[in-house]
Amino acid sequence: MTAWRRVIALSIGEDDLAKLVSVTRSRTEPASRVARARMLLAYRDDPSFFAVGRALGVHHQTVQRCVERALACGPLAALDDRPRPGKEPLITVEAKAWLAALACQKAKDLGYPHELWTTRLLARHAREHGPAEGHACLGKLVQGTVCKILNAQEIKPHKVRYYLEGRDPEFKEKMAEVLCVYREVKLLKETAAAAKKTKARKAVAIVSYDEKPGIQAIATTAPDLPPEPGVHPTFGRDYEYKRCGTVSLLAGIDLVSGAVHALVKDRHRSREFVEFLQLLDAAYPAHTAIKLILDNHSAHVSKETKAWLADRPAGRFEFTFTPKHGSWLNLVEGFFSKLARSVLRHIRVASKQQLKDRIMAAMDEFNRHPVVHTWSYKLDQAA
């Protein structure tokens, strides 16, 4: 005669009970954890292995083992699988370390034409050279195992993540100079009305300047097709095109008035930059001090540029250079972004001259509705 099965008294605290209910309602938890949480909750309501097993469609011994683990280790610990011995790993820790060190080198440094590793190439190299390095377990290494080893150590030798090396030791000082100019722009805007009434202060114009080279003049080889309701909602354009050359845009924006000064040339050498300075010289009254924010392009500090500036009246032009890799400090970059997204996007022209004309027409359009660009980031921290 079989003995009566004893009832195991299982008590579950309020915190554990709430977590078990949350597991049963989760859509991301593993199915095994959800099933065990349901067993514990069902057994709490009806302490019978047979009844719970019949209700959940599992064997009563499965319910019993889960309840006994909950009693010994706790309800939440009973949800996880027990650690199992498993098979001894064939690849040793030393072999994995050797493979990881190998992945941290470039493939080209080991005689391969590849710049970086592929996992397939790395596995082949490990099979061919691993045993000679004392790692015989790598003799049959496959690509999938390489991926697992590298993923465990968070190494991705087939990818490149770009960074920017700081090459200007005076970056902060130069940035502070640029921010001081922007703070001066803010003060000019605040006192513009008073300055117009009194005319006592010296007039100042502050221009943010840069070049946008390599604007492509691309011509179509077939006419564009306009949108047609019910047929195609967008413009249709033939895939073939014709290159007509490139042009460079030299532009500066007045940070007080929003006016745009621009030239479109085939190149952007010193002579083109001097021509832009002559444009500014003619655009402002003789008593106005013109301050330019610009980068360290060679044309901005060339002998030709310095010779032209030497003939100007003292204080007429003043340059403030952005630090290396600090083009984001120049407000004109935002204007170039706006130009690229609105005017130059999808543009097609028949010649370089037509591209120049359309860019200058865009400058006239911007000047009809000027937008004052304002810098605010870290402005209060400027020295």
C-alpha positions as YAML, in Angstrom:
chain: A
units: angstrom
residues:
- id: 1
  name: MET
  ca: [0.00, 0.00, 0.00]
- id: 2
  name: THR
  ca: [1.46, 3.38, -1.01]
- id: 3
  name: ALA
  ca: [1.95, 6.07, 1.58]
- id: 4
  name: TRP
  ca: [0.08, 9.34, 1.51]
- id: 5
  name: ARG
  ca: [1.92, 12.16, -0.15]
- id: 6
  name: ARG
  ca: [2.78, 14.90, 2.28]
- id: 7
  name: VAL
  ca: [1.78, 18.48, 1.60]
- id: 8
  name: ILE
  ca: [4.67, 20.95, 1.50]
- id: 9
  name: ALA
  ca: [3.87, 24.24, 3.17]
- id: 10
  name: LEU
  ca: [5.12, 27.01, 0.84]
- id: 11
  name: SER
  ca: [5.01, 30.58, 2.02]
- id: 12
  name: ILE
  ca: [5.65, 33.41, -0.45]
- id: 13
  name: GLY
  ca: [6.28, 36.98, 0.71]
- id: 14
  name: GLU
  ca: [4.48, 39.94, -0.75]
- id: 15
  name: ASP
  ca: [7.53, 41.16, -2.70]
- id: 16
  name: ASP
  ca: [8.22, 37.72, -4.16]
- id: 17
  name: LEU
  ca: [4.54, 37.29, -4.91]
- id: 18
  name: ALA
  ca: [4.43, 40.53, -6.87]
- id: 19
  name: LYS
  ca: [7.53, 39.54, -8.86]
- id: 20
  name: LEU
  ca: [6.10, 36.12, -9.65]
- id: 21
  name: VAL
  ca: [2.90, 37.70, -10.95]
- id: 22
  name: SER
  ca: [4.99, 40.07, -13.04]
- id: 23
  name: VAL
  ca: [6.91, 37.13, -14.55]
- id: 24
  name: THR
  ca: [3.70, 35.34, -15.51]
- id: 25
  name: ARG
  ca: [2.47, 38.45, -17.33]
- id: 26
  name: SER
  ca: [5.76, 39.18, -19.09]
- id: 27
  name: ARG
  ca: [6.16, 38.73, -22.83]
- id: 28
  name: THR
  ca: [9.93, 38.77, -22.76]
- id: 29
  name: GLU
  ca: [10.72, 36.27, -19.99]
- id: 30
  name: PRO
  ca: [11.83, 32.76, -21.06]
- id: 31
  name: ALA
  ca: [8.98, 30.26, -21.23]
- id: 32
  name: SER
  ca: [10.58, 28.06, -18.56]
- id: 33
  name: ARG
  ca: [10.58, 30.88, -15.99]
- id: 34
  name: VAL
  ca: [6.97, 31.76, -16.80]
- id: 35
  name: ALA
  ca: [5.87, 28.11, -16.42]
- id: 36
  name: ARG
  ca: [7.60, 27.73, -13.04]
- id: 37
  name: ALA
  ca: [6.16, 31.00, -11.76]
- id: 38
  name: ARG
  ca: [2.68, 29.75, -12.68]
- id: 39
  name: MET
  ca: [3.34, 26.47, -10.85]
- id: 40
  name: LEU
  ca: [4.31, 28.29, -7.65]
- id: 41
  name: LEU
  ca: [1.32, 30.62, -7.80]
- id: 42
  name: ALA
  ca: [-1.07, 27.75, -8.53]
- id: 43
  name: TYR
  ca: [0.41, 25.62, -5.72]
- id: 44
  name: ARG
  ca: [0.03, 28.56, -3.33]
- id: 45
  name: ASP
  ca: [-3.70, 28.64, -4.07]
- id: 46
  name: ASP
  ca: [-4.16, 24.85, -4.16]
- id: 47
  name: PRO
  ca: [-1.31, 22.91, -2.44]
- id: 48
  name: SER
  ca: [-1.68, 19.72, -4.51]
- id: 49
  name: PHE
  ca: [0.94, 18.50, -6.97]
- id: 50
  name: PHE
  ca: [-1.62, 16.49, -8.93]
- id: 51
  name: ALA
  ca: [-4.15, 19.34, -9.14]
- id: 52
  name: VAL
  ca: [-1.55, 21.87, -10.26]
- id: 53
  name: GLY
  ca: [-0.04, 19.45, -12.77]
- id: 54
  name: ARG
  ca: [-3.47, 18.66, -14.21]
- id: 55
  name: ALA
  ca: [-4.38, 22.36, -14.44]
- id: 56
  name: LEU
  ca: [-1.12, 23.40, -16.12]
- id: 57
  name: GLY
  ca: [-0.62, 20.29, -18.24]
- id: 58
  name: VAL
  ca: [2.64, 19.11, -16.64]
- id: 59
  name: HIS
  ca: [3.66, 16.04, -14.63]
- id: 60
  name: HIS
  ca: [3.04, 16.22, -10.89]
- id: 61
  name: GLN
  ca: [6.71, 15.42, -10.21]
- id: 62
  name: THR
  ca: [7.70, 18.54, -12.18]
- id: 63
  name: VAL
  ca: [5.50, 20.59, -9.86]
- id: 64
  name: GLN
  ca: [6.97, 18.86, -6.83]
- id: 65
  name: ARG
  ca: [10.57, 19.55, -7.87]
- id: 66
  name: CYS
  ca: [9.75, 23.23, -8.49]
- id: 67
  name: VAL
  ca: [8.08, 23.60, -5.07]
- id: 68
  name: GLU
  ca: [10.94, 21.84, -3.30]
- id: 69
  name: ARG
  ca: [13.48, 24.15, -4.97]
- id: 70
  name: ALA
  ca: [11.40, 27.18, -3.97]
- id: 71
  name: LEU
  ca: [11.35, 25.95, -0.39]
- id: 72
  name: ALA
  ca: [15.13, 25.39, -0.37]
- id: 73
  name: CYS
  ca: [16.40, 28.34, -2.44]
- id: 74
  name: GLY
  ca: [13.54, 30.82, -2.54]
- id: 75
  name: PRO
  ca: [10.70, 31.36, -5.01]
- id: 76
  name: LEU
  ca: [12.66, 33.56, -7.43]
- id: 77
  name: ALA
  ca: [15.72, 31.30, -7.48]
- id: 78
  name: ALA
  ca: [13.48, 28.34, -8.31]
- id: 79
  name: LEU
  ca: [12.58, 29.95, -11.63]
- id: 80
  name: ASP
  ca: [16.08, 29.51, -13.10]
- id: 81
  name: ASP
  ca: [17.67, 26.33, -14.36]
- id: 82
  name: ARG
  ca: [20.11, 24.58, -12.11]
- id: 83
  name: PRO
  ca: [23.76, 24.77, -13.18]
- id: 84
  name: ARG
  ca: [24.80, 21.64, -14.99]
- id: 85
  name: PRO
  ca: [28.30, 20.28, -15.38]
- id: 86
  name: GLY
  ca: [28.08, 19.94, -19.15]
- id: 87
  name: LYS
  ca: [30.95, 18.99, -21.39]
- id: 88
  name: GLU
  ca: [34.43, 20.22, -20.67]
- id: 89
  name: PRO
  ca: [35.33, 23.09, -23.04]
- id: 90
  name: LEU
  ca: [37.70, 21.99, -25.77]
- id: 91
  name: ILE
  ca: [39.19, 25.46, -26.27]
- id: 92
  name: THR
  ca: [41.32, 26.51, -23.34]
- id: 93
  name: VAL
  ca: [41.36, 29.92, -21.68]
- id: 94
  name: GLU
  ca: [44.89, 30.48, -22.99]
- id: 95
  name: ALA
  ca: [43.79, 29.74, -26.55]
- id: 96
  name: LYS
  ca: [40.92, 32.20, -26.25]
- id: 97
  name: ALA
  ca: [43.29, 34.86, -24.95]
- id: 98
  name: TRP
  ca: [45.67, 34.21, -27.87]
- id: 99
  name: LEU
  ca: [42.79, 34.50, -30.32]
- id: 100
  name: ALA
  ca: [41.59, 37.75, -28.74]
- id: 101
  name: ALA
  ca: [45.11, 39.22, -28.90]
- id: 102
  name: LEU
  ca: [45.32, 38.17, -32.54]
- id: 103
  name: ALA
  ca: [42.01, 39.87, -33.31]
- id: 104
  name: CYS
  ca: [43.33, 43.12, -31.83]
- id: 105
  name: GLN
  ca: [45.98, 43.26, -34.56]
- id: 106
  name: LYS
  ca: [45.38, 44.28, -38.16]
- id: 107
  name: ALA
  ca: [45.26, 41.52, -40.76]
- id: 108
  name: LYS
  ca: [47.56, 43.50, -43.06]
- id: 109
  name: ASP
  ca: [50.27, 43.45, -40.37]
- id: 110
  name: LEU
  ca: [50.37, 39.66, -40.67]
- id: 111
  name: GLY
  ca: [50.84, 39.61, -44.44]
- id: 112
  name: TYR
  ca: [47.23, 39.54, -45.61]
- id: 113
  name: PRO
  ca: [45.89, 41.96, -48.24]
- id: 114
  name: HIS
  ca: [42.90, 42.64, -45.99]
- id: 115
  name: GLU
  ca: [42.98, 45.80, -43.88]
- id: 116
  name: LEU
  ca: [40.88, 44.27, -41.09]
- id: 117
  name: TRP
  ca: [39.95, 40.74, -40.11]
- id: 118
  name: THR
  ca: [36.88, 38.90, -41.24]
- id: 119
  name: THR
  ca: [35.76, 36.18, -38.86]
- id: 120
  name: ARG
  ca: [36.26, 33.58, -41.57]
- id: 121
  name: LEU
  ca: [39.83, 34.76, -42.22]
- id: 122
  name: LEU
  ca: [40.57, 34.88, -38.50]
- id: 123
  name: ALA
  ca: [39.33, 31.32, -38.05]
- id: 124
  name: ARG
  ca: [41.50, 30.10, -40.92]
- id: 125
  name: HIS
  ca: [44.56, 31.88, -39.54]
- id: 126
  name: ALA
  ca: [43.94, 30.37, -36.10]
- id: 127
  name: ARG
  ca: [43.62, 26.86, -37.58]
- id: 128
  name: GLU
  ca: [46.88, 27.25, -39.50]
- id: 129
  name: HIS
  ca: [49.00, 28.92, -36.81]
- id: 130
  name: GLY
  ca: [47.29, 28.08, -33.52]
- id: 131
  name: PRO
  ca: [48.74, 24.58, -33.04]
- id: 132
  name: ALA
  ca: [52.27, 25.87, -33.73]
- id: 133
  name: GLU
  ca: [51.76, 28.45, -30.95]
- id: 134
  name: GLY
  ca: [50.90, 25.70, -28.48]
- id: 135
  name: HIS
  ca: [47.11, 25.75, -28.89]
- id: 136
  name: ALA
  ca: [46.31, 22.42, -30.51]
- id: 137
  name: CYS
  ca: [42.64, 22.90, -29.60]
- id: 138
  name: LEU
  ca: [42.37, 25.53, -32.34]
- id: 139
  name: GLY
  ca: [43.20, 23.02, -35.08]
- id: 140
  name: LYS
  ca: [39.53, 22.59, -35.97]
- id: 141
  name: LEU
  ca: [38.29, 26.08, -35.08]
- id: 142
  name: VAL
  ca: [35.25, 27.22, -37.08]
- id: 143
  name: GLN
  ca: [33.89, 30.67, -37.82]
- id: 144
  name: GLY
  ca: [30.91, 30.36, -35.46]
- id: 145
  name: THR
  ca: [33.15, 29.59, -32.50]
- id: 146
  name: VAL
  ca: [35.32, 32.60, -33.34]
- id: 147
  name: CYS
  ca: [32.23, 34.80, -33.22]
- id: 148
  name: LYS
  ca: [31.24, 33.42, -29.82]
- id: 149
  name: ILE
  ca: [34.71, 33.95, -28.35]
- id: 150
  name: LEU
  ca: [34.96, 37.51, -29.65]
- id: 151
  name: ASN
  ca: [31.41, 38.40, -28.58]
- id: 152
  name: ALA
  ca: [32.13, 37.17, -25.06]
- id: 153
  name: GLN
  ca: [35.04, 39.61, -24.86]
- id: 154
  name: GLU
  ca: [33.20, 42.39, -26.76]
- id: 155
  name: ILE
  ca: [35.74, 42.55, -29.58]
- id: 156
  name: LYS
  ca: [34.61, 43.44, -33.11]
- id: 157
  name: PRO
  ca: [37.77, 43.42, -35.27]
- id: 158
  name: HIS
  ca: [35.78, 43.69, -38.51]
- id: 159
  name: LYS
  ca: [34.33, 47.11, -37.64]
- id: 160
  name: VAL
  ca: [35.75, 50.63, -37.46]
- id: 161
  name: ARG
  ca: [34.51, 53.35, -35.13]
- id: 162
  name: TYR
  ca: [35.82, 56.79, -36.03]
- id: 163
  name: TYR
  ca: [37.15, 59.28, -33.52]
- id: 164
  name: LEU
  ca: [38.64, 62.74, -33.76]
- id: 165
  name: GLU
  ca: [42.14, 63.31, -32.42]
- id: 166
  name: GLY
  ca: [42.71, 66.65, -30.77]
- id: 167
  name: ARG
  ca: [45.60, 68.29, -32.64]
- id: 168
  name: ASP
  ca: [45.29, 71.83, -31.33]
- id: 169
  name: PRO
  ca: [46.86, 72.32, -27.89]
- id: 170
  name: GLU
  ca: [45.26, 75.79, -27.71]
- id: 171
  name: PHE
  ca: [41.76, 74.58, -28.57]
- id: 172
  name: LYS
  ca: [40.08, 75.99, -25.44]
- id: 173
  name: GLU
  ca: [41.77, 79.37, -25.74]
- id: 174
  name: LYS
  ca: [40.80, 79.74, -29.41]
- id: 175
  name: MET
  ca: [37.26, 78.57, -28.68]
- id: 176
  name: ALA
  ca: [37.01, 81.22, -25.96]
- id: 177
  name: GLU
  ca: [38.08, 83.86, -28.48]
- id: 178
  name: VAL
  ca: [35.33, 82.79, -30.88]
- id: 179
  name: LEU
  ca: [32.75, 82.76, -28.09]
- id: 180
  name: CYS
  ca: [33.83, 86.23, -27.05]
- id: 181
  name: VAL
  ca: [33.09, 87.43, -30.57]
- id: 182
  name: TYR
  ca: [29.64, 85.81, -30.39]
- id: 183
  name: ARG
  ca: [29.06, 87.52, -27.06]
- id: 184
  name: GLU
  ca: [29.98, 90.80, -28.72]
- id: 185
  name: VAL
  ca: [27.36, 90.03, -31.38]
- id: 186
  name: LYS
  ca: [24.81, 89.55, -28.63]
- id: 187
  name: LEU
  ca: [25.70, 92.93, -27.13]
- id: 188
  name: LEU
  ca: [25.50, 94.59, -30.55]
- id: 189
  name: LYS
  ca: [22.00, 93.23, -31.04]
- id: 190
  name: GLU
  ca: [20.90, 94.41, -27.60]
- id: 191
  name: THR
  ca: [22.25, 97.94, -28.12]
- id: 192
  name: ALA
  ca: [21.43, 98.30, -31.81]
- id: 193
  name: ALA
  ca: [18.56, 100.74, -31.23]
- id: 194
  name: ALA
  ca: [20.60, 102.97, -28.92]
- id: 195
  name: ALA
  ca: [23.54, 102.92, -31.31]
- id: 196
  name: LYS
  ca: [21.32, 104.07, -34.17]
- id: 197
  name: LYS
  ca: [20.07, 107.03, -32.12]
- id: 198
  name: THR
  ca: [23.36, 108.25, -30.70]
- id: 199
  name: LYS
  ca: [25.80, 107.10, -33.40]
- id: 200
  name: ALA
  ca: [28.48, 107.64, -30.80]
- id: 201
  name: ARG
  ca: [30.03, 104.19, -30.87]
- id: 202
  name: LYS
  ca: [32.21, 102.85, -33.64]
- id: 203
  name: ALA
  ca: [30.30, 100.75, -36.13]
- id: 204
  name: VAL
  ca: [31.27, 97.05, -36.18]
- id: 205
  name: ALA
  ca: [30.31, 94.31, -38.63]
- id: 206
  name: ILE
  ca: [30.89, 90.69, -37.62]
- id: 207
  name: VAL
  ca: [30.87, 88.13, -40.43]
- id: 208
  name: SER
  ca: [31.05, 84.34, -40.15]
- id: 209
  name: TYR
  ca: [32.90, 83.09, -43.24]
- id: 210
  name: ASP
  ca: [33.84, 79.80, -44.85]
- id: 211
  name: GLU
  ca: [34.12, 78.07, -48.22]
- id: 212
  name: LYS
  ca: [31.98, 75.25, -49.53]
- id: 213
  name: PRO
  ca: [34.06, 73.60, -52.24]
- id: 214
  name: GLY
  ca: [33.22, 70.78, -54.63]
- id: 215
  name: ILE
  ca: [29.61, 71.68, -55.42]
- id: 216
  name: GLN
  ca: [28.89, 69.45, -58.40]
- id: 217
  name: ALA
  ca: [27.26, 70.69, -61.56]
- id: 218
  name: ILE
  ca: [25.29, 67.63, -62.67]
- id: 219
  name: ALA
  ca: [23.16, 67.57, -65.82]
- id: 220
  name: THR
  ca: [20.36, 65.18, -66.65]
- id: 221
  name: THR
  ca: [20.42, 63.08, -69.83]
- id: 222
  name: ALA
  ca: [16.62, 62.88, -70.04]
- id: 223
  name: PRO
  ca: [13.88, 65.26, -68.90]
- id: 224
  name: ASP
  ca: [12.41, 64.85, -65.43]
- id: 225
  name: LEU
  ca: [8.88, 63.51, -65.24]
- id: 226
  name: PRO
  ca: [6.45, 65.49, -63.05]
- id: 227
  name: PRO
  ca: [4.26, 63.77, -60.46]
- id: 228
  name: GLU
  ca: [1.04, 62.32, -61.83]
- id: 229
  name: PRO
  ca: [-1.89, 61.57, -59.50]
- id: 230
  name: GLY
  ca: [-2.67, 57.89, -59.34]
- id: 231
  name: VAL
  ca: [0.44, 56.93, -61.33]
- id: 232
  name: HIS
  ca: [3.57, 58.08, -59.46]
- id: 233
  name: PRO
  ca: [3.57, 60.62, -56.63]
- id: 234
  name: THR
  ca: [7.16, 61.88, -57.06]
- id: 235
  name: PHE
  ca: [9.27, 63.39, -59.78]
- id: 236
  name: GLY
  ca: [10.78, 60.80, -62.07]
- id: 237
  name: ARG
  ca: [14.43, 61.11, -63.02]
- id: 238
  name: ASP
  ca: [16.61, 59.04, -65.29]
- id: 239
  name: TYR
  ca: [19.46, 57.26, -63.54]
- id: 240
  name: GLU
  ca: [22.08, 58.46, -66.01]
- id: 241
  name: TYR
  ca: [23.64, 61.86, -65.56]
- id: 242
  name: LYS
  ca: [26.48, 64.01, -66.88]
- id: 243
  name: ARG
  ca: [29.15, 65.71, -64.77]
- id: 244
  name: CYS
  ca: [29.92, 69.30, -65.79]
- id: 245
  name: GLY
  ca: [32.56, 70.07, -63.15]
- id: 246
  name: THR
  ca: [32.53, 71.63, -59.70]
- id: 247
  name: VAL
  ca: [32.37, 75.12, -58.23]
- id: 248
  name: SER
  ca: [33.26, 76.64, -54.87]
- id: 249
  name: LEU
  ca: [31.04, 78.89, -52.80]
- id: 250
  name: LEU
  ca: [32.72, 81.59, -50.71]
- id: 251
  name: ALA
  ca: [30.14, 82.94, -48.30]
- id: 252
  name: GLY
  ca: [29.85, 84.93, -45.12]
- id: 253
  name: ILE
  ca: [26.81, 85.87, -43.05]
- id: 254
  name: ASP
  ca: [26.50, 89.10, -41.10]
- id: 255
  name: LEU
  ca: [25.71, 87.92, -37.60]
- id: 256
  name: VAL
  ca: [23.90, 91.13, -36.69]
- id: 257
  name: SER
  ca: [21.73, 91.75, -39.78]
- id: 258
  name: GLY
  ca: [21.63, 88.25, -41.31]
- id: 259
  name: ALA
  ca: [22.84, 89.53, -44.69]
- id: 260
  name: VAL
  ca: [24.67, 87.02, -46.86]
- id: 261
  name: HIS
  ca: [27.78, 87.96, -48.84]
- id: 262
  name: ALA
  ca: [28.78, 85.38, -51.44]
- id: 263
  name: LEU
  ca: [30.92, 84.62, -54.45]
- id: 264
  name: VAL
  ca: [30.82, 81.50, -56.62]
- id: 265
  name: LYS
  ca: [34.13, 80.62, -58.25]
- id: 266
  name: ASP
  ca: [35.78, 77.67, -59.95]
- id: 267
  name: ARG
  ca: [38.41, 77.50, -57.18]
- id: 268
  name: HIS
  ca: [39.01, 78.91, -53.71]
- id: 269
  name: ARG
  ca: [42.61, 80.12, -53.67]
- id: 270
  name: SER
  ca: [44.11, 83.25, -52.16]
- id: 271
  name: ARG
  ca: [43.02, 85.42, -55.07]
- id: 272
  name: GLU
  ca: [39.40, 84.32, -54.67]
- id: 273
  name: PHE
  ca: [39.55, 85.00, -50.95]
- id: 274
  name: VAL
  ca: [40.99, 88.46, -51.58]
- id: 275
  name: GLU
  ca: [38.16, 89.06, -54.03]
- id: 276
  name: PHE
  ca: [35.69, 88.17, -51.28]
- id: 277
  name: LEU
  ca: [37.41, 90.60, -48.91]
- id: 278
  name: GLN
  ca: [37.09, 93.29, -51.58]
- id: 279
  name: LEU
  ca: [33.37, 92.47, -51.73]
- id: 280
  name: LEU
  ca: [33.10, 93.04, -47.97]
- id: 281
  name: ASP
  ca: [35.19, 96.18, -48.22]
- id: 282
  name: ALA
  ca: [32.73, 97.64, -50.71]
- id: 283
  name: ALA
  ca: [29.65, 96.47, -48.80]
- id: 284
  name: TYR
  ca: [30.36, 98.36, -45.55]
- id: 285
  name: PRO
  ca: [31.13, 102.05, -44.90]
- id: 286
  name: ALA
  ca: [34.76, 103.04, -44.58]
- id: 287
  name: HIS
  ca: [34.50, 103.67, -40.83]
- id: 288
  name: THR
  ca: [33.11, 100.19, -40.09]
- id: 289
  name: ALA
  ca: [35.41, 97.62, -38.49]
- id: 290
  name: ILE
  ca: [34.89, 94.22, -40.17]
- id: 291
  name: LYS
  ca: [35.55, 91.20, -37.96]
- id: 292
  name: LEU
  ca: [35.68, 87.78, -39.62]
- id: 293
  name: ILE
  ca: [35.32, 84.38, -37.97]
- id: 294
  name: LEU
  ca: [37.04, 81.83, -40.22]
- id: 295
  name: ASP
  ca: [39.13, 78.67, -40.21]
- id: 296
  name: ASN
  ca: [42.85, 78.12, -40.75]
- id: 297
  name: HIS
  ca: [42.78, 77.56, -44.51]
- id: 298
  name: SER
  ca: [46.08, 78.42, -46.15]
- id: 299
  name: ALA
  ca: [44.44, 81.07, -48.33]
- id: 300
  name: HIS
  ca: [43.42, 83.01, -45.22]
- id: 301
  name: VAL
  ca: [47.02, 83.52, -44.07]
- id: 302
  name: SER
  ca: [48.87, 83.51, -47.39]
- id: 303
  name: LYS
  ca: [51.33, 86.17, -48.50]
- id: 304
  name: GLU
  ca: [48.88, 87.44, -51.09]
- id: 305
  name: THR
  ca: [46.16, 87.88, -48.47]
- id: 306
  name: LYS
  ca: [48.49, 89.55, -45.99]
- id: 307
  name: ALA
  ca: [49.79, 91.90, -48.69]
- id: 308
  name: TRP
  ca: [46.25, 93.02, -49.55]
- id: 309
  name: LEU
  ca: [45.33, 93.50, -45.89]
- id: 310
  name: ALA
  ca: [48.46, 95.59, -45.35]
- id: 311
  name: ASP
  ca: [47.08, 98.21, -47.78]
- id: 312
  name: ARG
  ca: [43.83, 98.53, -45.83]
- id: 313
  name: PRO
  ca: [43.36, 101.12, -43.09]
- id: 314
  name: ALA
  ca: [44.35, 99.97, -39.62]
- id: 315
  name: GLY
  ca: [41.48, 98.21, -37.86]
- id: 316
  name: ARG
  ca: [39.45, 97.74, -41.02]
- id: 317
  name: PHE
  ca: [39.72, 93.92, -40.95]
- id: 318
  name: GLU
  ca: [40.20, 91.66, -37.94]
- id: 319
  name: PHE
  ca: [40.38, 87.86, -38.14]
- id: 320
  name: THR
  ca: [39.36, 85.41, -35.41]
- id: 321
  name: PHE
  ca: [40.40, 81.86, -36.29]
- id: 322
  name: THR
  ca: [38.56, 78.78, -35.13]
- id: 323
  name: PRO
  ca: [40.76, 76.00, -33.67]
- id: 324
  name: LYS
  ca: [41.69, 72.93, -35.69]
- id: 325
  name: HIS
  ca: [38.79, 70.48, -35.90]
- id: 326
  name: GLY
  ca: [36.58, 73.26, -34.57]
- id: 327
  name: SER
  ca: [34.56, 74.09, -37.68]
- id: 328
  name: TRP
  ca: [31.41, 73.45, -35.64]
- id: 329
  name: LEU
  ca: [32.18, 76.73, -33.85]
- id: 330
  name: ASN
  ca: [31.57, 78.66, -37.08]
- id: 331
  name: LEU
  ca: [27.93, 79.69, -37.50]
- id: 332
  name: VAL
  ca: [28.20, 79.76, -41.28]
- id: 333
  name: GLU
  ca: [28.29, 75.96, -41.23]
- id: 334
  name: GLY
  ca: [24.62, 75.99, -40.26]
- id: 335
  name: PHE
  ca: [23.90, 78.24, -43.22]
- id: 336
  name: PHE
  ca: [25.71, 75.81, -45.54]
- id: 337
  name: SER
  ca: [23.63, 72.97, -44.12]
- id: 338
  name: LYS
  ca: [20.46, 74.90, -44.85]
- id: 339
  name: LEU
  ca: [21.68, 75.63, -48.38]
- id: 340
  name: ALA
  ca: [22.49, 71.98, -49.03]
- id: 341
  name: ARG
  ca: [19.13, 70.78, -47.76]
- id: 342
  name: SER
  ca: [17.00, 73.34, -49.57]
- id: 343
  name: VAL
  ca: [18.74, 74.59, -52.74]
- id: 344
  name: LEU
  ca: [21.45, 72.10, -53.65]
- id: 345
  name: ARG
  ca: [19.45, 68.98, -52.87]
- id: 346
  name: HIS
  ca: [18.60, 67.16, -56.13]
- id: 347
  name: ILE
  ca: [19.76, 70.17, -58.16]
- id: 348
  name: ARG
  ca: [20.35, 69.57, -61.89]
- id: 349
  name: VAL
  ca: [21.89, 72.14, -64.25]
- id: 350
  name: ALA
  ca: [23.05, 72.24, -67.85]
- id: 351
  name: SER
  ca: [26.45, 73.84, -67.14]
- id: 352
  name: LYS
  ca: [28.71, 75.24, -64.43]
- id: 353
  name: GLN
  ca: [27.62, 78.76, -65.26]
- id: 354
  name: GLN
  ca: [23.99, 77.83, -64.74]
- id: 355
  name: LEU
  ca: [24.90, 76.36, -61.34]
- id: 356
  name: LYS
  ca: [26.68, 79.60, -60.41]
- id: 357
  name: ASP
  ca: [23.68, 81.65, -61.46]
- id: 358
  name: ARG
  ca: [21.26, 79.53, -59.45]
- id: 359
  name: ILE
  ca: [23.43, 79.67, -56.33]
- id: 360
  name: MET
  ca: [23.68, 83.45, -56.58]
- id: 361
  name: ALA
  ca: [19.92, 83.62, -57.12]
- id: 362
  name: ALA
  ca: [19.56, 81.64, -53.90]
- id: 363
  name: MET
  ca: [21.77, 84.16, -52.12]
- id: 364
  name: ASP
  ca: [19.49, 86.97, -53.34]
- id: 365
  name: GLU
  ca: [16.50, 85.01, -52.05]
- id: 366
  name: PHE
  ca: [18.12, 84.60, -48.64]
- id: 367
  name: ASN
  ca: [18.87, 88.32, -48.50]
- id: 368
  name: ARG
  ca: [15.26, 89.17, -49.30]
- id: 369
  name: HIS
  ca: [14.25, 87.25, -46.18]
- id: 370
  name: PRO
  ca: [17.35, 87.44, -43.93]
- id: 371
  name: VAL
  ca: [17.66, 85.12, -40.98]
- id: 372
  name: VAL
  ca: [19.87, 86.20, -38.07]
- id: 373
  name: HIS
  ca: [21.94, 83.24, -36.91]
- id: 374
  name: THR
  ca: [22.51, 83.15, -33.15]
- id: 375
  name: TRP
  ca: [25.02, 81.19, -31.09]
- id: 376
  name: SER
  ca: [23.99, 80.29, -27.55]
- id: 377
  name: TYR
  ca: [25.94, 77.16, -26.52]
- id: 378
  name: LYS
  ca: [28.35, 77.95, -23.64]
- id: 379
  name: LEU
  ca: [28.15, 81.63, -24.43]
- id: 380
  name: ASP
  ca: [27.99, 82.59, -20.78]
- id: 381
  name: GLN
  ca: [31.20, 80.64, -20.10]
- id: 382
  name: ALA
  ca: [33.25, 82.71, -22.54]
- id: 383
  name: ALA
  ca: [36.18, 84.41, -20.87]
...
